[in-house]
Every structure is written in C-alpha cells, then in structure tokens.
Amino acid sequence: MAQIMTIAAVLAVLLIVATIVVFAFAAARRGRSGDDAAPLVRVTRVVGVVWLVFAAIGALANLLIPLLSPAVSITMPIQEFWPQLPSTVDLQTEATRVAGGFTTVTLAVEGLSPVARVLWAISQMVAWASPGVVALFVVVACSRLLAGAAFAPVVAKMAATTGAVVAFGGVAAQVMGDIAGSIASTQLFGSKGGSWEGDYAGIDNVFDAWVPAATVQISFPFWPIAVGLGFAVLAAVLRSGSRLQHDVKGLV
C-alpha cells in the first residue's frame, strides 16, 4: 500500500510542477516577445488527458478486482520476521544478515473478510484516482490557457477542489488500506493452534521459526496534506491573478 501511495504522490507532484512550468513558460514567452506557447500547452493537455484516462481505468480495475476475485492481492503488516534455518543447513551468501527482517508482505489471500475486501478495494481505487483528479485540473487549466483565460475563476476553484480531494483522499486511502491489511494479517497469521511432525536441528518451535506473527499497523501520511496545501496556494495565486486581470480591464 505504501508503494502505491508513494507512486500516487510522485505523480501528483509531477503534474503540479508541470502545470506551474507551463503557466510560467507561457507567460514568459508572451511577455517577452509575443511568442506563441500554444504547442507546449497543447502537448501538456494531451499528456493530462492520457494520464486521466489511465488513472480512471486503473481506479475502476483496482476497485472491481478485489471485490470480484476469489483471491485478493493485499499488502499486510507482520511482526519483524526472518525465517530460521535448521542448524544442519549451511547457506552460502555474499552478504551476511546482522539484524532486522520483514515487516510487510504482499500475498494473494482467499477467504478474506468482506470488510477487509471493501476497505482494500476503496483504498486502491482512491490511490489511483488521486493523480487522475490532478490530471483533470491540468486539462482544465491548459484548456483555459489556450482560450486566453488562464486566470478564469473556474481554474482557481478547480485548484482548490483538487487540493481538497487529494488531501482527504490520500489520507483516507492510506488509513483504509492499512486497516484492511491489518485485518488480513490477523486473519492469515493469527493462528489459533497447530502441530507439526518431525524434528529439525536447532529449531524448538516450527511456528516461531517459519510462520510470521500478525500485527496491526496504521500510519497517517502527511504528503497528501502537503500537496493539498500546495494546491491551496496555487488557487490563491490564480484568484489574485484573476482580480488583477479584472482591475486592468477596468482601467482600460
């Protein structure tokens, strides 16, 4: 889940930076020599449209697959774990483990509870949809820029809305995904009992040596809030530009 949210954060930031660069470049070219920056804006809009379609398809697929598939591929937390080999096993490696182990695993699980399925599906959908919302803003902003209305009120409103969606959606996706993963960890690794046959040199308890232990881990991400604040600042700048443009027209 953390990897998906990190990718979503990177995509959102890249789209924000691309929008700012396009606006700044277009303004600089027009102000300096009257050059037309329309080709760059059009290319950026096309990229935004492609990104939007890709995000929409990904969001829909990642919503339906966990809900409809018999097995759900889900990332879940575990207590720090490293498998213990029998003392008769000699494993030759270039590097030697000193400490530490796995703390998360991604597995395809059957029999997952409906609550975990729904939470995981929603979290994956939102994680894919967040960059799509940013891409929609890029498309709208570029379209208004091509129409000669870069500081139209709709662009500022869209920036504020996008920031709110990314901020709340990003936090919700992370929390819901962690809750779903924790439920899955408890269901899969929270064994109620068991037995084994045979003796293994150096291993007293097979379950402790080879089976991870369940745990609960819920994290609160801060990147969506940072991205949301960035959009809030961008919305304020666009509103200021709209007022300035209106005042200039009034003077003329």
Buried (B, 14 or more C-beta within 10 A) or exposed (E): BBEBBEEBBEBBBEBBEBBBEBBEBBBEBEEEEEEEBEEBBBEBBEBBBEBBEBBBEBBEEBBEBBBEEEEBEBBBBBBEBEEBBEEEEEEEEEEEEEEEEEEBBEBEBEEBEEEBBBBBBBBBBBBBBBBBBBBBBBBBBBBBBBEEBBBBBBBBBBBBBBBBBBBBBBBBBBBBBBBBBBBBBBBBBEEEEEEEEEEBEEBEEBEEBBBBBBBEBEEEBEBBBBBBEBBBEBBEBBBEBBEEBEEEEEEE
